Amino acid sequence: MLAAVYYNNKDVRVQEVPKPEIEDDEILMKVMASGICGSDVTEWYRVPKAPRILGHEATGVIEKVGSRVSGCKVGDRVFVSHHVPCNKCRYCLRGHHTACRTLHTTNYYPGGFAQYIRVPRINVETGVYKLPSETSFEDGTFIEPLACVVRGQRLAQIHKNDVLLVIGSGVSGILHVQLAKRKGLKRVVVADINKYRLELAEKFGADCTINAQGNLPYKLKENNDGRLADKVVVCTGATQAALTALDCVDKGGIILFFAVPDPSVNVPVPINKFWRNEISLKTSYGAAPNDLVESLAILAEGKLNVRDMITHRLSLRQAAEGFRLMAEAGESLKVVLEPNRD
């Protein structure tokens, strides 16, 4: 079978690799669509483990089912979660499923940017989700990224009375916008340095967009009746975005670091100011099973416009182009690879 092997953002090679064989408690999925995530082109995160076959937003059709597998059958249209928690450790029992050691060590093989993936027993048991008939394979590639947004907004306690500032209007930023508007927020502001991305943010529901270059806190006040934001969500790993976010939150507010700079960066926090004003810093990582279930239900409603977020649909042989588009973040948003497209 064919797979796209990642070495770095400028070196993605489509190669023949062995088609996986499954055990009696596993399934084989034919991959129909797999989205390229922003984390897939974050080189400080990916290059140290390269070469490898990435892809964790995969949907497809079950091709084979092991003799001891129940609950799914050949022909089922599914999304498969690449990381699954144990649901037994102290972190899972306290609601911190994405801190679970099992979650960080599980995966399917070899990755969503291949024509077929082998789904291990633990993923079969807790990580296979049937797609509703109204959810296309392409739409299904948003289940995991939307679930991450669902989790992040819950941790940041975002509700309809908030003024929300989203810094960074890539895929996650625009999903934050759409989910916030679904919750009834009356004021969602988006900041970015990319004019094309800001235009997209407006298209998908942002009430106001701001060029982030220059004095963002001042610009925010100009567009928010002289106030800063109740909640700030950082959706870019740019160091300047992390630093600027600290000055954009109002008293009693919360900053959610949905994306973070590389590990060499230390962000200085004005802890005395935050202490006096009861400002909180939060982080969120990945998605837990309950987040995935909620995400799937939201997408099935059809009220979030994810289909129009897809700017490029490419074959597996075009994987290098897909990674280029995502890494350059120019006039593109969501890039989906279709590994079994002719």
N, C-alpha and C positions, 0 to 999 in steps of 0.2 A: 504494500500500500504506500501511498504518498504521505509525507509529513513535512511541515515547515520547521526546520531546526534553527533555533535562535543562537547566534553568537554575540551580536550586539545590534544596535538599531540600524546599522548600515550593512550588516552581514546576516541575512536570513536566507538559508539554503533549502530549497525543496528537494527532498531526497527520498529514495525508496528505503523503507524500513519494514521489518517483519510485521505481518498482521498479527495482533495479539491472539493467543489461545486462552480460553477461559477454563476455570475449575468448576466443580459442581455447584458451588455457592456463589457464582459470579454471573455477570451478564456482559454481552458484547453489544455496544451501541454503534450504529452507523451515524456518523456526525453529519448533520444537514446544515447547521449554522453555528458559528462561534465568533463572538465579538472580540475585537482587540481592545483590551482595557488600558487605561492610562498607566496602570502599574506595569503593564507588559513592556512599556517603552521607558520605564524609569531605570536607567542603566546602573545606578549605584545599588539598586535592589536586585536586578536580574543578572548582570554580567558576571558577578562572582560565582554563580552557579551554572554558567553556560559552559559548553553547549547543552541545550535542552529543548524539548518540545513544549511550548507554552500553550495557553488557552484554557480558561476556567469558566467560560460563559456558554458552554456547549449545549445544544439541543439536538435531538435526532430521533431515530427509530431503533427500537430493540431488535437486533439481528439474531442473537442467540441467547438462550436462557439455560443456566445450569440446572441439573436434575433436582437439586435441593432448594431451588428458588421458588418462592410463592409470592403472590401479590402483583406480579407483572408477567407479561407474556410477549412472545414475538409479535412485532407489528405495533406495539404501543408507542405512541408519540410522547417523548419525555424530555425533561430537563434533569440533569444529574449534578448534584452538588459535589464539588471537588474536595472540599474539606468538611469533615463531619466531627462533632464532639462526641465524647463518651457518654455524656448525660449522667455520669455517676460521681465524678470528682467534686471536690469542694468548690471549684470555680464554676462548674456547670450548675451545681445545686444553689449557688448564690447568684445565678443569672449572668455570670461572666463566661458564657460558652466560648467566646472567641479567644479567651485566655487559656483554654483547655489544651493540654499537651497533645492529646489525641488529635484534636482539630489541626494542630500545626504539623502533624506528622502523617496525616492521611492524604491521599490523592488518587485520582484515577490514572490509568496508564495508556498511552504515553502523554497525552495532553489533547486539548480540544482542537489544536491545529494539525490534526491528523484525520485520515478518513474513517478510522475506527478507534474506539477506546474500550479498554477492559475495565469494568467497574468491580472493585473488590467487594468482598462480603459486607464489610461494615458500611460501605457507601450504599450497597444494595438495600441494606436493612433500614437505614435512616436518611438516605440522601437522594432517593429517586422520586420525582414528582411528575405525575401525568399532566400533560398539557390539555387544557380544555379545547374543545373543537374549534372555538373561535379565536384561539391564540396560535398565531403562526410560529414557525420555527424561528424566524427573524425576531418577532416580538419577544419570544421566549429567551433570547439572549440578554434581555434586560432584567430578567428575574433576579439574578445575583446582584448586579449593580444597584437596582432599586431597593433590594433588601438591605444593602449596606446603608443606603440613604434612610430607609425606614428606621433602622437601628440608631443611626446618628441623630435623627430628629427626636427620637424618644429620649435618648440620653441627654440631649440639649434642652429638653422640655419645651419644645417649640409648639406654641398654640396660637389660636386665631387673633389674640389681642396684641401679638408681637409685631414690631417692625423688624424684619429680617434683612440683614446684609449678607449676600453671598459673594465671596471674593474668588473669582475664577469661574468662567462660564463654559467649561468643557462639558462632557457628558454628565459627570456627577453634579456639577453646578446647576445644570439645567434640570436634572431630575429633582434636585432640592427645590428649585423654583416651582416646578409643576406639583410636587407633593405638598408644598406649603400652600399653594393656591387651592388645592383640593381640600385642605384643612380649613380654608376660609380666611387666611391672612389677607388683610386689606392693603398691606404695604410690603412688597418684596423688592429690594434694591439689589442690583448686580453690578459688580465692579470688575473690570478686566482691562488689559492693554491692547486687546485684539478687537479691532472694529467689527470684523465679520462675526466674531463670537458674541459681541454685544448685540448686534442686530438679531442674531438667533435667540438670545435671551429675551428680547422684546417679543419676538414671534411666539415664544413658548410661555409667555405670561408675566414676565417681569414688569412691574409697574414703573420702574425707573432704572436706567442704566447710566453708569458713570465711567469715564476713562480713569483708570486707577493711577495713571502717571501724575505726579505732582502731589498736592496735599489732599489726600483722600478724606481724612476726617472733616476738613473744611468743606469739601464738595458734598459730603454726605449731609452735613448740617444744612447746607444750602437747599438740599432737595428733601429735607425731612423736618421742616418747621423748626430749625435751629437745634435739633436733637440728634444724638448719636443713635445707634441701633440697639434694640433690646437683646437681640441675638445676632452673633456673627458666625458664619460658617466659612472656614478656609478650605477651598477646594483646589488648591494648587500648592505644589511643593516649593515654590519660589521663596527664598529666604525673606525677601522684602515684603511679601504678602503676609508672612507670619508676624513680622515686626509691625507692619501697618495695622494689622488686626487689633493689636493691643491698644491702639489709640482710637478705635472705632466703636467701642462698646460703651453703652450708657451705664449709669449706676444701677446695681442690682442685676446686671446682665450676665450673659454666658457667651464665651467664645468656644466654639467647637472646632478642634483641629481634625478635620476629616482627611486632610492630606498634610504631610509634614516634610520639612527639608531633609537633606541627607544626614546621616549620623554624625558627621563632623561639625555640624552647626549647633551651637548653643544659643537659644533664644533668651535674652535677658528680660525677666518679668519684673515690672514695677510693683513688687509685692506689697509695699506700704500703701500705695494708692489703691490697689485692688482690695486690700484689707479694709481700708476706710470706707470703700464704696461697695463692699460685698459683691465683687465681681468674681465669677468662677471660670476656670479653664477646664475644658473637657476634651477627651479624645475618644474616637471610636475606630474600631478595626473590624473589618469583615462583617459577616452576617451569621446569625444563629438560625436553627431550624424554624423557630417561631417567626423570625423576620422573613424567611423565604416563603412561608405559608401566607403571610400577610401580603407580601409583594405579589405573589401569584394571584391572589384574590383581587388586588387593586388592578392589575393588568387585565384580568378577565372582565372587569367592569367596562373597559374600553374608554374610560374618561381621561386617561393620560395619553397624550399623543407621542408615543415612542416611535411609531413607524416613520414619521417625518424627521426624526432625529438621525436616521440612517442616511448618511450622505454618500456612502460608497458600499457597494456589494461586489465582492471580488471572489474569483476562484482561488483555490489553494495555491495554484502556480503563480498567482499574483501576490503572494504573501509579503514579499519584500517591498512591493509598492504600498501595501496596506500599512506596514510598519513605518515606512517613510512618511506617509500621510499623517499618522498618529503622532509621530515624534516631532514633526515640523509644526503641527497644530496651526496650520494656515487656514485655508478655506475647506475645512473638513470638520466633521464632528464625530459621528459614530461610524466606524469601519467594521463591516461584518464579512468574514470569510465563509465561503460555502465549499467545504472540502470535497464533496461528491458531485459538484457541478461539472458538467462536461466542458 
